Amino acid sequence: MPNLVGAAPRTLRVFGIAGSLRAGSYNRALLRAARALAPPGLEIAIFDGLREIPPYDADVDAAGEPAPVAALRRAIREADALLVATPEYNYGVPGVLKNVIDWASRPAGRAALRRKAAGILGASTGASGTMRAQLALRQSFNFTETYAMLRPEVFIAHAGEKFDAAGELTGEATRDHLRQFLAAFEAWARQFAAPAS
């Protein structure tokens, strides 16, 4: 058996979802910033198939999961953790993001989201920085038994002032806070990740 004393922990695979279809989405830009600022122990892959996920329909699911849904569920299952960047629409989670959660919450008891570590963050042009949307998402994760990290929190308010025209997160204080969040998220996710084989 090899001596693993002092060996570096394996890199965690993180599945990132931005809950917006908008081409210039601040939340997609926030995920890109998280990927760029992540510690060496995190590898963040950003989901690009939000438009392909059909509206949740239990009859369709029972007849055989659509291919984009199968790919979504498989990607979540294979990841060590989930990172969700949510906008806030009307004090809540955008419909397209809730739809992804609904698909990934089935089948009950064997869902891709069950017992998966998660981090939640968000950016908004408003003053609350997605506080209510994140709370609503936590309620859904409570049902799906998804282990959402409690602290630190990332609420980027007035996002138009925090990202430049190219979608890059600016402001060293904001970037430092995101780095702190990601370091805590790595520690959180390692508690639930399967050990290296």
C-alpha positions in Angstrom: 0.0 0.0 0.0 1.5 3.4 -0.9 2.3 5.9 1.8 -0.3 8.6 1.7 1.0 10.6 4.6 1.4 14.2 3.5 -0.3 13.5 0.2 -2.3 16.4 -1.2 -6.1 15.9 -1.1 -7.7 15.1 -4.4 -9.3 17.9 -6.4 -13.0 18.2 -5.9 -15.2 18.4 -9.0 -17.8 21.1 -8.7 -20.9 21.4 -10.9 -21.7 25.1 -11.4 -25.2 26.3 -12.4 -26.1 29.9 -13.2 -29.9 30.4 -12.9 -30.2 32.9 -15.8 -30.7 32.6 -19.6 -29.5 36.1 -20.3 -26.3 36.3 -22.5 -24.8 38.9 -20.2 -25.9 37.3 -17.0 -24.1 38.6 -13.9 -24.5 35.2 -12.3 -22.8 33.4 -15.1 -20.0 36.0 -14.8 -19.9 35.3 -11.1 -19.4 31.6 -11.7 -16.6 32.4 -14.2 -15.0 34.5 -11.5 -15.4 31.7 -9.0 -13.8 29.3 -11.4 -10.9 31.7 -11.9 -10.4 32.5 -8.2 -11.0 28.9 -6.9 -8.3 27.3 -4.7 -6.3 24.5 -6.3 -8.5 21.9 -4.6 -11.6 22.9 -6.6 -12.3 22.4 -10.3 -15.5 24.2 -11.3 -17.4 23.1 -14.5 -20.1 25.5 -15.6 -23.4 24.1 -16.9 -24.3 25.4 -20.3 -27.5 23.4 -21.0 -30.1 25.4 -19.2 -32.1 26.2 -22.3 -32.3 22.5 -23.2 -34.0 21.4 -20.0 -37.8 21.1 -20.7 -40.4 22.1 -18.1 -40.7 19.5 -15.4 -43.5 17.0 -16.2 -43.8 13.8 -14.1 -45.5 12.0 -17.0 -42.6 12.7 -19.3 -40.2 11.6 -16.6 -42.1 8.4 -16.1 -42.1 7.7 -19.8 -38.3 8.0 -19.9 -36.1 11.0 -18.9 -35.3 13.4 -21.7 -31.7 13.2 -22.8 -30.8 16.7 -21.5 -32.3 15.8 -18.1 -30.4 12.5 -18.1 -27.2 14.5 -18.8 -28.0 17.0 -16.0 -28.7 14.3 -13.4 -25.5 12.4 -14.4 -23.4 15.5 -14.1 -24.7 16.4 -10.7 -24.2 12.8 -9.5 -20.7 12.6 -10.7 -19.7 15.9 -9.2 -18.5 16.2 -5.6 -20.4 19.4 -5.0 -22.8 21.9 -6.5 -22.3 25.6 -6.8 -25.4 27.7 -7.7 -25.4 31.3 -8.7 -28.9 32.6 -8.6 -30.5 35.9 -9.7 -33.5 37.1 -7.8 -36.8 37.5 -9.7 -39.8 38.9 -7.8 -38.3 38.0 -4.4 -37.7 34.4 -5.5 -35.7 31.9 -7.6 -36.0 32.2 -11.4 -38.3 29.7 -13.0 -35.5 28.1 -15.1 -33.4 27.4 -12.0 -36.4 26.0 -10.0 -37.1 23.8 -13.0 -33.6 22.3 -12.9 -34.0 21.7 -9.1 -37.3 20.0 -9.7 -35.8 17.6 -12.3 -32.8 16.9 -10.2 -35.0 16.2 -7.1 -36.4 13.1 -8.8 -36.6 10.2 -8.4 -37.5 10.7 -4.7 -35.0 9.0 -2.4 -32.5 8.5 -5.2 -32.3 12.0 -6.6 -29.0 13.5 -7.9 -29.3 16.3 -5.3 -29.7 14.0 -2.3 -26.9 14.4 0.2 -24.8 16.6 -2.2 -22.8 19.5 -0.8 -23.8 22.8 -2.2 -22.8 26.5 -2.2 -25.1 29.3 -3.0 -24.2 32.8 -4.2 -25.7 35.5 -6.3 -25.5 38.8 -8.0 -28.3 41.3 -8.6 -28.6 44.9 -9.9 -30.8 45.5 -6.8 -29.8 46.4 -3.3 -30.5 43.0 -1.6 -28.1 41.0 -3.8 -30.3 38.0 -4.1 -30.9 37.4 -0.4 -34.5 36.3 -0.8 -33.8 34.1 -3.8 -31.0 32.3 -1.9 -33.4 31.8 1.1 -36.0 30.3 -1.3 -33.3 28.0 -2.8 -32.3 26.9 0.7 -35.9 25.9 1.3 -35.9 23.6 -1.8 -32.5 22.2 -0.7 -34.0 21.4 2.7 -36.5 19.1 1.0 -33.9 17.5 -1.4 -31.5 16.8 1.5 -28.9 19.0 -0.2 -26.3 20.2 2.2 -26.1 23.9 1.6 -23.2 25.8 3.3 -24.5 28.4 5.7 -21.6 30.8 5.9 -20.0 32.9 4.5 -22.6 34.3 2.2 -22.1 36.1 -1.1 -24.7 38.7 -2.0 -23.4 41.0 -4.7 -25.7 44.0 -4.9 -25.6 46.7 -7.6 -23.9 44.2 -9.8 -23.7 46.6 -12.7 -21.0 48.4 -10.7 -19.1 45.3 -9.7 -18.6 43.8 -13.2 -16.9 45.5 -16.1 -18.1 45.5 -19.8 -16.3 42.2 -20.4 -18.1 40.6 -17.5 -15.0 40.5 -15.2 -15.6 40.9 -11.5 -13.8 44.0 -10.4 -13.0 45.4 -7.0 -10.4 43.6 -4.9 -12.6 43.6 -1.8 -15.3 41.7 -3.6 -12.8 39.3 -5.2 -11.2 38.7 -1.7 -14.7 37.9 -0.3 -15.3 35.4 -3.1 -11.9 33.8 -2.4 -12.9 33.4 1.3 -16.2 31.9 0.3 -14.5 29.4 -2.0 -12.0 28.4 0.6 -14.8 27.8 3.1 -16.8 26.0 0.4 -13.9 23.6 -0.3 -13.7 22.7 3.4 -17.5 22.2 3.5 -17.6 20.1 0.4 -14.8 17.8 1.6 -16.9 16.8 4.5 -19.4 15.1 2.2 -17.2 14.0 -0.7 -16.4 10.3 -1.3 -12.9 9.4 -0.4 -10.3 8.9 -3.1 -10.3 5.3 -4.4 
